[in-house]
């Protein structure tokens, strides 16, 4: 249990945190860069620490098969987190070139306090929940550029303008 500052204790429970992004081509470097960007924004928006993540499920549409997107989490230092990758169902007219993530996170936050993140073309997945992220784009780009990728091979991280959607359930609405 965590003390929340109001002399109340909130239990630590496992919650799901969702996110999605897209890439423009089936390229290992682009997939890893987009996934690192997505993870960074999820981490920053929710205050996630790797020690509190029970597991992560990464999926891609079937048109992405040049790398495991979970490698991006390893590149961020998530060595002790259980990670797995899979393909999404091949849905007719589904969003192509899409990477999705579901993190199982031990937290004292309520579901309404969790921020889900949708970037790039994945904004279209949640048109009902579009909002502007509270994280300045410059901060995101600087963080992605400064990731310590030593020991994980040569990877080029292009500077890409970020268009992001975050979902915060504080309005009381449920997805």
CNS distance restraints for C-alpha pairs under 8 A (distance, minus, plus):
assign (resid   1 and name CA) (resid   9 and name CA) 5.90 0.50 0.50
assign (resid   1 and name CA) (resid  10 and name CA) 5.39 0.50 0.50
assign (resid   1 and name CA) (resid  11 and name CA) 4.23 0.50 0.50
assign (resid   1 and name CA) (resid  12 and name CA) 5.47 0.50 0.50
assign (resid   1 and name CA) (resid 108 and name CA) 7.46 0.50 0.50
assign (resid   2 and name CA) (resid   9 and name CA) 5.31 0.50 0.50
assign (resid   2 and name CA) (resid  10 and name CA) 5.30 0.50 0.50
assign (resid   2 and name CA) (resid  11 and name CA) 6.24 0.50 0.50
assign (resid   2 and name CA) (resid  12 and name CA) 6.89 0.50 0.50
assign (resid   2 and name CA) (resid 108 and name CA) 6.59 0.50 0.50
assign (resid   3 and name CA) (resid   7 and name CA) 6.58 0.50 0.50
assign (resid   3 and name CA) (resid   8 and name CA) 5.84 0.50 0.50
assign (resid   3 and name CA) (resid   9 and name CA) 4.54 0.50 0.50
assign (resid   3 and name CA) (resid  10 and name CA) 6.49 0.50 0.50
assign (resid   4 and name CA) (resid   8 and name CA) 5.90 0.50 0.50
assign (resid   4 and name CA) (resid   9 and name CA) 6.03 0.50 0.50
assign (resid   4 and name CA) (resid  10 and name CA) 6.82 0.50 0.50
assign (resid  10 and name CA) (resid 108 and name CA) 5.81 0.50 0.50
assign (resid  11 and name CA) (resid 108 and name CA) 5.65 0.50 0.50
assign (resid  12 and name CA) (resid 106 and name CA) 6.07 0.50 0.50
assign (resid  12 and name CA) (resid 107 and name CA) 4.96 0.50 0.50
assign (resid  12 and name CA) (resid 108 and name CA) 4.42 0.50 0.50
assign (resid  12 and name CA) (resid 109 and name CA) 7.85 0.50 0.50
assign (resid  13 and name CA) (resid 105 and name CA) 7.91 0.50 0.50
assign (resid  13 and name CA) (resid 106 and name CA) 5.28 0.50 0.50
assign (resid  13 and name CA) (resid 107 and name CA) 5.56 0.50 0.50
assign (resid  13 and name CA) (resid 108 and name CA) 6.24 0.50 0.50
assign (resid  14 and name CA) (resid  54 and name CA) 7.84 0.50 0.50
assign (resid  14 and name CA) (resid 104 and name CA) 6.05 0.50 0.50
assign (resid  14 and name CA) (resid 105 and name CA) 5.19 0.50 0.50
assign (resid  14 and name CA) (resid 106 and name CA) 4.28 0.50 0.50
assign (resid  14 and name CA) (resid 107 and name CA) 6.31 0.50 0.50
assign (resid  15 and name CA) (resid 103 and name CA) 7.97 0.50 0.50
assign (resid  15 and name CA) (resid 104 and name CA) 5.59 0.50 0.50
assign (resid  15 and name CA) (resid 105 and name CA) 5.20 0.50 0.50
assign (resid  15 and name CA) (resid 106 and name CA) 6.28 0.50 0.50
assign (resid  15 and name CA) (resid 107 and name CA) 6.95 0.50 0.50
assign (resid  15 and name CA) (resid 111 and name CA) 7.23 0.50 0.50
assign (resid  16 and name CA) (resid 102 and name CA) 6.30 0.50 0.50
assign (resid  16 and name CA) (resid 103 and name CA) 5.56 0.50 0.50
assign (resid  16 and name CA) (resid 104 and name CA) 4.80 0.50 0.50
assign (resid  16 and name CA) (resid 105 and name CA) 6.20 0.50 0.50
assign (resid  17 and name CA) (resid  42 and name CA) 7.94 0.50 0.50
assign (resid  17 and name CA) (resid 102 and name CA) 5.61 0.50 0.50
assign (resid  17 and name CA) (resid 103 and name CA) 5.10 0.50 0.50
assign (resid  17 and name CA) (resid 104 and name CA) 6.61 0.50 0.50
assign (resid  17 and name CA) (resid 105 and name CA) 7.12 0.50 0.50
assign (resid  17 and name CA) (resid 114 and name CA) 6.99 0.50 0.50
assign (resid  17 and name CA) (resid 115 and name CA) 7.29 0.50 0.50
assign (resid  17 and name CA) (resid 116 and name CA) 5.88 0.50 0.50
assign (resid  18 and name CA) (resid 100 and name CA) 7.56 0.50 0.50
assign (resid  18 and name CA) (resid 101 and name CA) 5.79 0.50 0.50
assign (resid  18 and name CA) (resid 102 and name CA) 4.73 0.50 0.50
assign (resid  18 and name CA) (resid 103 and name CA) 6.58 0.50 0.50
assign (resid  18 and name CA) (resid 116 and name CA) 5.04 0.50 0.50
assign (resid  18 and name CA) (resid 117 and name CA) 6.57 0.50 0.50
assign (resid  19 and name CA) (resid  38 and name CA) 6.97 0.50 0.50
assign (resid  19 and name CA) (resid  42 and name CA) 7.33 0.50 0.50
assign (resid  19 and name CA) (resid 100 and name CA) 5.78 0.50 0.50
assign (resid  19 and name CA) (resid 101 and name CA) 5.28 0.50 0.50
assign (resid  19 and name CA) (resid 102 and name CA) 6.68 0.50 0.50
assign (resid  19 and name CA) (resid 116 and name CA) 5.61 0.50 0.50
assign (resid  19 and name CA) (resid 117 and name CA) 4.57 0.50 0.50
assign (resid  19 and name CA) (resid 118 and name CA) 5.32 0.50 0.50
assign (resid  19 and name CA) (resid 119 and name CA) 7.94 0.50 0.50
assign (resid  20 and name CA) (resid  38 and name CA) 7.11 0.50 0.50
assign (resid  20 and name CA) (resid  98 and name CA) 6.98 0.50 0.50
assign (resid  20 and name CA) (resid  99 and name CA) 5.54 0.50 0.50
assign (resid  20 and name CA) (resid 100 and name CA) 4.20 0.50 0.50
assign (resid  20 and name CA) (resid 101 and name CA) 6.17 0.50 0.50
assign (resid  20 and name CA) (resid 117 and name CA) 6.63 0.50 0.50
assign (resid  20 and name CA) (resid 118 and name CA) 4.85 0.50 0.50
assign (resid  20 and name CA) (resid 119 and name CA) 6.23 0.50 0.50
assign (resid  20 and name CA) (resid 122 and name CA) 5.78 0.50 0.50
assign (resid  21 and name CA) (resid  34 and name CA) 6.84 0.50 0.50
assign (resid  21 and name CA) (resid  35 and name CA) 7.39 0.50 0.50
assign (resid  21 and name CA) (resid  38 and name CA) 6.80 0.50 0.50
assign (resid  21 and name CA) (resid  98 and name CA) 5.82 0.50 0.50
assign (resid  21 and name CA) (resid  99 and name CA) 5.39 0.50 0.50
assign (resid  21 and name CA) (resid 100 and name CA) 6.57 0.50 0.50
assign (resid  21 and name CA) (resid 118 and name CA) 5.91 0.50 0.50
assign (resid  21 and name CA) (resid 119 and name CA) 4.67 0.50 0.50
assign (resid  21 and name CA) (resid 120 and name CA) 5.70 0.50 0.50
assign (resid  21 and name CA) (resid 121 and name CA) 6.44 0.50 0.50
assign (resid  21 and name CA) (resid 122 and name CA) 4.98 0.50 0.50
assign (resid  21 and name CA) (resid 123 and name CA) 7.86 0.50 0.50
assign (resid  22 and name CA) (resid  34 and name CA) 7.21 0.50 0.50
assign (resid  22 and name CA) (resid  96 and name CA) 7.77 0.50 0.50
assign (resid  22 and name CA) (resid  97 and name CA) 5.48 0.50 0.50
assign (resid  22 and name CA) (resid  98 and name CA) 4.37 0.50 0.50
assign (resid  22 and name CA) (resid  99 and name CA) 5.89 0.50 0.50
assign (resid  22 and name CA) (resid 119 and name CA) 7.17 0.50 0.50
assign (resid  22 and name CA) (resid 120 and name CA) 5.90 0.50 0.50
assign (resid  22 and name CA) (resid 121 and name CA) 5.43 0.50 0.50
assign (resid  22 and name CA) (resid 122 and name CA) 5.97 0.50 0.50
assign (resid  23 and name CA) (resid  30 and name CA) 6.61 0.50 0.50
assign (resid  23 and name CA) (resid  31 and name CA) 6.40 0.50 0.50
assign (resid  23 and name CA) (resid  34 and name CA) 6.83 0.50 0.50
assign (resid  23 and name CA) (resid  97 and name CA) 5.62 0.50 0.50
assign (resid  23 and name CA) (resid  98 and name CA) 6.69 0.50 0.50
assign (resid  23 and name CA) (resid 121 and name CA) 7.98 0.50 0.50
assign (resid  24 and name CA) (resid  97 and name CA) 6.82 0.50 0.50
assign (resid  25 and name CA) (resid  30 and name CA) 7.46 0.50 0.50
assign (resid  25 and name CA) (resid  97 and name CA) 7.07 0.50 0.50
assign (resid  26 and name CA) (resid  30 and name CA) 7.66 0.50 0.50
assign (resid  26 and name CA) (resid  31 and name CA) 7.27 0.50 0.50
assign (resid  26 and name CA) (resid  63 and name CA) 6.96 0.50 0.50
assign (resid  26 and name CA) (resid  64 and name CA) 5.21 0.50 0.50
assign (resid  26 and name CA) (resid  65 and name CA) 6.87 0.50 0.50
assign (resid  26 and name CA) (resid  66 and name CA) 6.39 0.50 0.50
assign (resid  26 and name CA) (resid  97 and name CA) 7.39 0.50 0.50
assign (resid  27 and name CA) (resid  31 and name CA) 6.10 0.50 0.50
assign (resid  27 and name CA) (resid  64 and name CA) 7.95 0.50 0.50
assign (resid  27 and name CA) (resid  66 and name CA) 6.16 0.50 0.50
assign (resid  28 and name CA) (resid  32 and name CA) 6.20 0.50 0.50
assign (resid  28 and name CA) (resid  66 and name CA) 5.30 0.50 0.50
assign (resid  28 and name CA) (resid  67 and name CA) 5.40 0.50 0.50
assign (resid  29 and name CA) (resid  33 and name CA) 6.04 0.50 0.50
assign (resid  29 and name CA) (resid 155 and name CA) 6.15 0.50 0.50
assign (resid  29 and name CA) (resid 156 and name CA) 6.62 0.50 0.50
assign (resid  29 and name CA) (resid 157 and name CA) 7.43 0.50 0.50
assign (resid  30 and name CA) (resid  34 and name CA) 6.08 0.50 0.50
assign (resid  30 and name CA) (resid 157 and name CA) 7.90 0.50 0.50
assign (resid  31 and name CA) (resid  35 and name CA) 6.12 0.50 0.50
assign (resid  31 and name CA) (resid  67 and name CA) 7.46 0.50 0.50
assign (resid  31 and name CA) (resid  69 and name CA) 6.56 0.50 0.50
assign (resid  31 and name CA) (resid  99 and name CA) 7.98 0.50 0.50
assign (resid  32 and name CA) (resid  36 and name CA) 6.05 0.50 0.50
assign (resid  32 and name CA) (resid  67 and name CA) 7.88 0.50 0.50
assign (resid  32 and name CA) (resid  69 and name CA) 5.91 0.50 0.50
assign (resid  32 and name CA) (resid  71 and name CA) 7.16 0.50 0.50
assign (resid  32 and name CA) (resid  72 and name CA) 5.26 0.50 0.50
assign (resid  33 and name CA) (resid  37 and name CA) 6.17 0.50 0.50
assign (resid  33 and name CA) (resid  72 and name CA) 7.43 0.50 0.50
assign (resid  33 and name CA) (resid 144 and name CA) 7.98 0.50 0.50
assign (resid  33 and name CA) (resid 157 and name CA) 6.02 0.50 0.50
assign (resid  33 and name CA) (resid 158 and name CA) 7.86 0.50 0.50
assign (resid  34 and name CA) (resid  38 and name CA) 6.20 0.50 0.50
assign (resid  35 and name CA) (resid  39 and name CA) 6.11 0.50 0.50
assign (resid  35 and name CA) (resid  69 and name CA) 6.31 0.50 0.50
assign (resid  35 and name CA) (resid  70 and name CA) 8.00 0.50 0.50
assign (resid  35 and name CA) (resid  72 and name CA) 6.01 0.50 0.50
assign (resid  35 and name CA) (resid  73 and name CA) 7.96 0.50 0.50
assign (resid  35 and name CA) (resid  99 and name CA) 7.29 0.50 0.50
assign (resid  36 and name CA) (resid  40 and name CA) 6.00 0.50 0.50
assign (resid  36 and name CA) (resid  72 and name CA) 5.31 0.50 0.50
assign (resid  36 and name CA) (resid  73 and name CA) 6.78 0.50 0.50
assign (resid  36 and name CA) (resid  76 and name CA) 7.44 0.50 0.50
assign (resid  36 and name CA) (resid 144 and name CA) 7.15 0.50 0.50
assign (resid  37 and name CA) (resid  41 and name CA) 6.33 0.50 0.50
assign (resid  37 and name CA) (resid 140 and name CA) 7.41 0.50 0.50
assign (resid  37 and name CA) (resid 144 and name CA) 6.22 0.50 0.50
assign (resid  38 and name CA) (resid  42 and name CA) 6.24 0.50 0.50
assign (resid  38 and name CA) (resid 117 and name CA) 7.38 0.50 0.50
assign (resid  38 and name CA) (resid 118 and name CA) 7.94 0.50 0.50
assign (resid  38 and name CA) (resid 119 and name CA) 7.22 0.50 0.50
assign (resid  39 and name CA) (resid  43 and name CA) 6.01 0.50 0.50
assign (resid  39 and name CA) (resid  73 and name CA) 7.35 0.50 0.50
assign (resid  40 and name CA) (resid  44 and name CA) 6.03 0.50 0.50
assign (resid  40 and name CA) (resid 140 and name CA) 7.52 0.50 0.50
assign (resid  40 and name CA) (resid 143 and name CA) 7.85 0.50 0.50
assign (resid  40 and name CA) (resid 144 and name CA) 7.56 0.50 0.50
assign (resid  41 and name CA) (resid  45 and name CA) 5.79 0.50 0.50
assign (resid  41 and name CA) (resid 117 and name CA) 7.28 0.50 0.50
assign (resid  41 and name CA) (resid 135 and name CA) 7.86 0.50 0.50
assign (resid  41 and name CA) (resid 140 and name CA) 7.16 0.50 0.50
assign (resid  42 and name CA) (resid  46 and name CA) 6.08 0.50 0.50
assign (resid  42 and name CA) (resid  48 and name CA) 7.49 0.50 0.50
assign (resid  42 and name CA) (resid 115 and name CA) 7.38 0.50 0.50
assign (resid  42 and name CA) (resid 116 and name CA) 7.01 0.50 0.50
assign (resid  42 and name CA) (resid 117 and name CA) 6.31 0.50 0.50
assign (resid  43 and name CA) (resid  47 and name CA) 5.49 0.50 0.50
assign (resid  43 and name CA) (resid  48 and name CA) 4.66 0.50 0.50
assign (resid  43 and name CA) (resid  49 and name CA) 7.14 0.50 0.50
assign (resid  44 and name CA) (resid  48 and name CA) 6.97 0.50 0.50
assign (resid  44 and name CA) (resid 135 and name CA) 7.94 0.50 0.50
assign (resid  45 and name CA) (resid 115 and name CA) 6.32 0.50 0.50
assign (resid  45 and name CA) (resid 134 and name CA) 7.84 0.50 0.50
assign (resid  45 and name CA) (resid 135 and name CA) 7.48 0.50 0.50
assign (resid  46 and name CA) (resid 114 and name CA) 6.31 0.50 0.50
assign (resid  46 and name CA) (resid 115 and name CA) 6.14 0.50 0.50
assign (resid  48 and name CA) (resid  52 and name CA) 7.02 0.50 0.50
assign (resid  48 and name CA) (resid  53 and name CA) 7.61 0.50 0.50
assign (resid  48 and name CA) (resid 105 and name CA) 7.76 0.50 0.50
assign (resid  49 and name CA) (resid  53 and name CA) 6.97 0.50 0.50
assign (resid  50 and name CA) (resid  78 and name CA) 6.05 0.50 0.50
assign (resid  50 and name CA) (resid  81 and name CA) 7.01 0.50 0.50
assign (resid  51 and name CA) (resid  80 and name CA) 7.89 0.50 0.50
assign (resid  51 and name CA) (resid  81 and name CA) 7.61 0.50 0.50
assign (resid  52 and name CA) (resid 105 and name CA) 5.82 0.50 0.50
assign (resid  52 and name CA) (resid 106 and name CA) 5.15 0.50 0.50
assign (resid  52 and name CA) (resid 107 and name CA) 7.18 0.50 0.50
assign (resid  53 and name CA) (resid  81 and name CA) 6.50 0.50 0.50
assign (resid  53 and name CA) (resid 103 and name CA) 6.85 0.50 0.50
assign (resid  53 and name CA) (resid 104 and name CA) 5.88 0.50 0.50
assign (resid  53 and name CA) (resid 105 and name CA) 4.40 0.50 0.50
assign (resid  53 and name CA) (resid 106 and name CA) 6.09 0.50 0.50
assign (resid  54 and name CA) (resid  81 and name CA) 6.34 0.50 0.50
assign (resid  54 and name CA) (resid  82 and name CA) 6.71 0.50 0.50
assign (resid  54 and name CA) (resid 103 and name CA) 7.65 0.50 0.50
assign (resid  54 and name CA) (resid 104 and name CA) 5.39 0.50 0.50
assign (resid  54 and name CA) (resid 105 and name CA) 5.73 0.50 0.50
assign (resid  54 and name CA) (resid 106 and name CA) 6.81 0.50 0.50
assign (resid  55 and name CA) (resid  81 and name CA) 5.70 0.50 0.50
assign (resid  55 and name CA) (resid  82 and name CA) 4.61 0.50 0.50
assign (resid  55 and name CA) (resid  83 and name CA) 5.62 0.50 0.50
assign (resid  55 and name CA) (resid 103 and name CA) 5.98 0.50 0.50
assign (resid  55 and name CA) (resid 104 and name CA) 5.26 0.50 0.50
assign (resid  55 and name CA) (resid 105 and name CA) 7.37 0.50 0.50
assign (resid  56 and name CA) (resid  70 and name CA) 7.99 0.50 0.50
assign (resid  56 and name CA) (resid  81 and name CA) 7.44 0.50 0.50
assign (resid  56 and name CA) (resid  82 and name CA) 6.38 0.50 0.50
assign (resid  56 and name CA) (resid  83 and name CA) 4.78 0.50 0.50
assign (resid  56 and name CA) (resid  84 and name CA) 6.52 0.50 0.50
assign (resid  56 and name CA) (resid 101 and name CA) 6.91 0.50 0.50
assign (resid  56 and name CA) (resid 102 and name CA) 5.74 0.50 0.50
assign (resid  56 and name CA) (resid 103 and name CA) 4.40 0.50 0.50
assign (resid  56 and name CA) (resid 104 and name CA) 6.14 0.50 0.50
assign (resid  57 and name CA) (resid  70 and name CA) 7.98 0.50 0.50
assign (resid  57 and name CA) (resid  83 and name CA) 5.99 0.50 0.50
assign (resid  57 and name CA) (resid  84 and name CA) 5.21 0.50 0.50
assign (resid  57 and name CA) (resid  85 and name CA) 5.93 0.50 0.50
assign (resid  57 and name CA) (resid  86 and name CA) 7.73 0.50 0.50
assign (resid  57 and name CA) (resid 101 and name CA) 5.61 0.50 0.50
assign (resid  57 and name CA) (resid 102 and name CA) 5.14 0.50 0.50
assign (resid  57 and name CA) (resid 103 and name CA) 6.39 0.50 0.50
assign (resid  58 and name CA) (resid  69 and name CA) 6.45 0.50 0.50
assign (resid  58 and name CA) (resid  70 and name CA) 6.17 0.50 0.50
assign (resid  58 and name CA) (resid  83 and name CA) 7.59 0.50 0.50
assign (resid  58 and name CA) (resid  84 and name CA) 6.18 0.50 0.50
assign (resid  58 and name CA) (resid  85 and name CA) 4.64 0.50 0.50
assign (resid  58 and name CA) (resid  86 and name CA) 6.38 0.50 0.50
assign (resid  58 and name CA) (resid  99 and name CA) 7.13 0.50 0.50
assign (resid  58 and name CA) (resid 100 and name CA) 5.73 0.50 0.50
assign (resid  58 and name CA) (resid 101 and name CA) 4.52 0.50 0.50
assign (resid  58 and name CA) (resid 102 and name CA) 6.59 0.50 0.50
assign (resid  59 and name CA) (resid  69 and name CA) 7.74 0.50 0.50
assign (resid  59 and name CA) (resid  85 and name CA) 5.49 0.50 0.50
assign (resid  59 and name CA) (resid  86 and name CA) 4.73 0.50 0.50
assign (resid  59 and name CA) (resid  87 and name CA) 5.08 0.50 0.50
assign (resid  59 and name CA) (resid  88 and name CA) 5.88 0.50 0.50
assign (resid  59 and name CA) (resid  99 and name CA) 5.73 0.50 0.50
assign (resid  59 and name CA) (resid 100 and name CA) 5.13 0.50 0.50
assign (resid  59 and name CA) (resid 101 and name CA) 6.36 0.50 0.50
assign (resid  60 and name CA) (resid  64 and name CA) 6.09 0.50 0.50
assign (resid  60 and name CA) (resid  69 and name CA) 7.97 0.50 0.50
assign (resid  60 and name CA) (resid  85 and name CA) 7.91 0.50 0.50
assign (resid  60 and name CA) (resid  86 and name CA) 6.60 0.50 0.50
assign (resid  60 and name CA) (resid  87 and name CA) 4.90 0.50 0.50
assign (resid  60 and name CA) (resid  88 and name CA) 5.75 0.50 0.50
assign (resid  60 and name CA) (resid  97 and name CA) 7.25 0.50 0.50
assign (resid  60 and name CA) (resid  98 and name CA) 5.63 0.50 0.50
assign (resid  60 and name CA) (resid  99 and name CA) 4.52 0.50 0.50
assign (resid  60 and name CA) (resid 100 and name CA) 6.28 0.50 0.50
assign (resid  61 and name CA) (resid  87 and name CA) 5.57 0.50 0.50
assign (resid  61 and name CA) (resid  88 and name CA) 5.12 0.50 0.50
assign (resid  61 and name CA) (resid  89 and name CA) 7.31 0.50 0.50
assign (resid  61 and name CA) (resid  90 and name CA) 7.02 0.50 0.50
assign (resid  61 and name CA) (resid  95 and name CA) 7.98 0.50 0.50
assign (resid  61 and name CA) (resid  96 and name CA) 6.25 0.50 0.50
assign (resid  61 and name CA) (resid  97 and name CA) 5.90 0.50 0.50
assign (resid  61 and name CA) (resid  98 and name CA) 5.54 0.50 0.50
assign (resid  61 and name CA) (resid  99 and name CA) 6.83 0.50 0.50
assign (resid  62 and name CA) (resid  87 and name CA) 5.78 0.50 0.50
assign (resid  62 and name CA) (resid  88 and name CA) 6.74 0.50 0.50
assign (resid  62 and name CA) (resid  89 and name CA) 7.88 0.50 0.50
assign (resid  62 and name CA) (resid  90 and name CA) 6.71 0.50 0.50
assign (resid  62 and name CA) (resid  97 and name CA) 8.00 0.50 0.50
assign (resid  63 and name CA) (resid  96 and name CA) 7.06 0.50 0.50
assign (resid  63 and name CA) (resid  97 and name CA) 6.11 0.50 0.50
assign (resid  64 and name CA) (resid  97 and name CA) 6.16 0.50 0.50
assign (resid  64 and name CA) (resid  98 and name CA) 7.86 0.50 0.50
assign (resid  67 and name CA) (resid  71 and name CA) 7.86 0.50 0.50
assign (resid  68 and name CA) (resid  85 and name CA) 6.47 0.50 0.50
assign (resid  69 and name CA) (resid  73 and name CA) 7.80 0.50 0.50
assign (resid  69 and name CA) (resid  85 and name CA) 7.06 0.50 0.50
assign (resid  69 and name CA) (resid  99 and name CA) 7.65 0.50 0.50
assign (resid  70 and name CA) (resid  74 and name CA) 6.78 0.50 0.50
assign (resid  70 and name CA) (resid  83 and name CA) 6.36 0.50 0.50
assign (resid  70 and name CA) (resid  84 and name CA) 6.74 0.50 0.50
assign (resid  70 and name CA) (resid  85 and name CA) 6.51 0.50 0.50
assign (resid  71 and name CA) (resid  75 and name CA) 6.20 0.50 0.50
assign (resid  72 and name CA) (resid  76 and name CA) 6.43 0.50 0.50
assign (resid  73 and name CA) (resid  77 and name CA) 6.61 0.50 0.50
assign (resid  73 and name CA) (resid  78 and name CA) 5.44 0.50 0.50
assign (resid  74 and name CA) (resid  78 and name CA) 4.71 0.50 0.50
assign (resid  74 and name CA) (resid  79 and name CA) 5.57 0.50 0.50
assign (resid  75 and name CA) (resid 148 and name CA) 7.58 0.50 0.50
assign (resid  75 and name CA) (resid 149 and name CA) 5.84 0.50 0.50
assign (resid  75 and name CA) (resid 152 and name CA) 6.55 0.50 0.50
assign (resid  76 and name CA) (resid 147 and name CA) 6.97 0.50 0.50
assign (resid  76 and name CA) (resid 148 and name CA) 7.29 0.50 0.50
assign (resid  76 and name CA) (resid 149 and name CA) 7.50 0.50 0.50
assign (resid  90 and name CA) (resid  94 and name CA) 7.39 0.50 0.50
assign (resid  95 and name CA) (resid 122 and name CA) 7.61 0.50 0.50
assign (resid  95 and name CA) (resid 125 and name CA) 7.93 0.50 0.50
assign (resid  98 and name CA) (resid 121 and name CA) 7.96 0.50 0.50
assign (resid  98 and name CA) (resid 122 and name CA) 7.03 0.50 0.50
assign (resid 109 and name CA) (resid 113 and name CA) 5.82 0.50 0.50
assign (resid 109 and name CA) (resid 114 and name CA) 6.78 0.50 0.50
assign (resid 110 and name CA) (resid 114 and name CA) 6.83 0.50 0.50
assign (resid 111 and name CA) (resid 169 and name CA) 7.01 0.50 0.50
assign (resid 112 and name CA) (resid 168 and name CA) 6.48 0.50 0.50
assign (resid 112 and name CA) (resid 169 and name CA) 4.04 0.50 0.50
assign (resid 112 and name CA) (resid 170 and name CA) 4.85 0.50 0.50
assign (resid 112 and name CA) (resid 171 and name CA) 7.68 0.50 0.50
assign (resid 112 and name CA) (resid 172 and name CA) 6.69 0.50 0.50
assign (resid 113 and name CA) (resid 168 and name CA) 6.30 0.50 0.50
assign (resid 113 and name CA) (resid 169 and name CA) 6.08 0.50 0.50
assign (resid 113 and name CA) (resid 170 and name CA) 5.88 0.50 0.50
assign (resid 114 and name CA) (resid 167 and name CA) 7.89 0.50 0.50
assign (resid 114 and name CA) (resid 168 and name CA) 5.94 0.50 0.50
assign (resid 114 and name CA) (resid 169 and name CA) 6.80 0.50 0.50
assign (resid 115 and name CA) (resid 166 and name CA) 6.05 0.50 0.50
assign (resid 115 and name CA) (resid 167 and name CA) 5.05 0.50 0.50
assign (resid 115 and name CA) (resid 168 and name CA) 4.53 0.50 0.50
assign (resid 115 and name CA) (resid 169 and name CA) 7.24 0.50 0.50
assign (resid 116 and name CA) (resid 166 and name CA) 5.47 0.50 0.50
assign (resid 116 and name CA) (resid 167 and name CA) 4.81 0.50 0.50
assign (resid 116 and name CA) (resid 168 and name CA) 6.66 0.50 0.50
assign (resid 117 and name CA) (resid 164 and name CA) 7.16 0.50 0.50
assign (resid 117 and name CA) (resid 165 and name CA) 5.66 0.50 0.50
assign (resid 117 and name CA) (resid 166 and name CA) 4.33 0.50 0.50
assign (resid 117 and name CA) (resid 167 and name CA) 6.17 0.50 0.50
assign (resid 118 and name CA) (resid 122 and name CA) 5.48 0.50 0.50
assign (resid 118 and name CA) (resid 123 and name CA) 5.33 0.50 0.50
assign (resid 118 and name CA) (resid 125 and name CA) 7.79 0.50 0.50
assign (resid 118 and name CA) (resid 126 and name CA) 7.67 0.50 0.50
assign (resid 118 and name CA) (resid 164 and name CA) 5.99 0.50 0.50
assign (resid 118 and name CA) (resid 165 and name CA) 4.86 0.50 0.50
assign (resid 118 and name CA) (resid 166 and name CA) 6.10 0.50 0.50
assign (resid 119 and name CA) (resid 123 and name CA) 5.60 0.50 0.50
assign (resid 119 and name CA) (resid 162 and name CA) 7.37 0.50 0.50
assign (resid 119 and name CA) (resid 163 and name CA) 5.95 0.50 0.50
assign (resid 119 and name CA) (resid 164 and name CA) 4.39 0.50 0.50
assign (resid 119 and name CA) (resid 165 and name CA) 5.84 0.50 0.50
assign (resid 120 and name CA) (resid 162 and name CA) 6.97 0.50 0.50
assign (resid 120 and name CA) (resid 163 and name CA) 5.53 0.50 0.50
assign (resid 120 and name CA) (resid 164 and name CA) 6.37 0.50 0.50
assign (resid 122 and name CA) (resid 126 and name CA) 7.65 0.50 0.50
assign (resid 123 and name CA) (resid 127 and name CA) 6.62 0.50 0.50
assign (resid 123 and name CA) (resid 130 and name CA) 7.37 0.50 0.50
assign (resid 123 and name CA) (resid 164 and name CA) 7.17 0.50 0.50
assign (resid 123 and name CA) (resid 165 and name CA) 6.12 0.50 0.50
assign (resid 126 and name CA) (resid 130 and name CA) 6.73 0.50 0.50
assign (resid 129 and name CA) (resid 165 and name CA) 7.86 0.50 0.50
assign (resid 129 and name CA) (resid 166 and name CA) 7.77 0.50 0.50
assign (resid 129 and name CA) (resid 167 and name CA) 6.04 0.50 0.50
assign (resid 130 and name CA) (resid 165 and name CA) 5.54 0.50 0.50
assign (resid 130 and name CA) (resid 166 and name CA) 6.88 0.50 0.50
assign (resid 130 and name CA) (resid 167 and name CA) 7.08 0.50 0.50
assign (resid 131 and name CA) (resid 165 and name CA) 5.48 0.50 0.50
assign (resid 131 and name CA) (resid 166 and name CA) 5.97 0.50 0.50
assign (resid 131 and name CA) (resid 167 and name CA) 6.98 0.50 0.50
assign (resid 132 and name CA) (resid 164 and name CA) 6.77 0.50 0.50
assign (resid 132 and name CA) (resid 165 and name CA) 5.87 0.50 0.50
assign (resid 132 and name CA) (resid 166 and name CA) 6.64 0.50 0.50
assign (resid 133 and name CA) (resid 164 and name CA) 6.26 0.50 0.50
assign (resid 133 and name CA) (resid 165 and name CA) 6.11 0.50 0.50
assign (resid 133 and name CA) (resid 166 and name CA) 5.57 0.50 0.50
assign (resid 135 and name CA) (resid 139 and name CA) 6.92 0.50 0.50
assign (resid 135 and name CA) (resid 140 and name CA) 7.12 0.50 0.50
assign (resid 136 and name CA) (resid 140 and name CA) 6.65 0.50 0.50
assign (resid 137 and name CA) (resid 141 and name CA) 6.18 0.50 0.50
assign (resid 137 and name CA) (resid 161 and name CA) 7.43 0.50 0.50
assign (resid 137 and name CA) (resid 162 and name CA) 6.22 0.50 0.50
assign (resid 138 and name CA) (resid 142 and name CA) 6.02 0.50 0.50
assign (resid 139 and name CA) (resid 143 and name CA) 6.08 0.50 0.50
assign (resid 140 and name CA) (resid 144 and name CA) 6.17 0.50 0.50
assign (resid 141 and name CA) (resid 145 and name CA) 6.15 0.50 0.50
assign (resid 141 and name CA) (resid 159 and name CA) 6.51 0.50 0.50
assign (resid 141 and name CA) (resid 160 and name CA) 7.36 0.50 0.50
assign (resid 141 and name CA) (resid 161 and name CA) 7.73 0.50 0.50
assign (resid 141 and name CA) (resid 162 and name CA) 7.88 0.50 0.50
assign (resid 142 and name CA) (resid 146 and name CA) 6.18 0.50 0.50
assign (resid 143 and name CA) (resid 147 and name CA) 6.34 0.50 0.50
assign (resid 144 and name CA) (resid 157 and name CA) 7.59 0.50 0.50
assign (resid 145 and name CA) (resid 157 and name CA) 6.54 0.50 0.50
assign (resid 145 and name CA) (resid 159 and name CA) 7.46 0.50 0.50
assign (resid 149 and name CA) (resid 153 and name CA) 7.46 0.50 0.50
assign (resid 149 and name CA) (resid 155 and name CA) 7.96 0.50 0.50
assign (resid 169 and name CA) (resid 173 and name CA) 6.07 0.50 0.50
assign (resid 169 and name CA) (resid 174 and name CA) 6.78 0.50 0.50
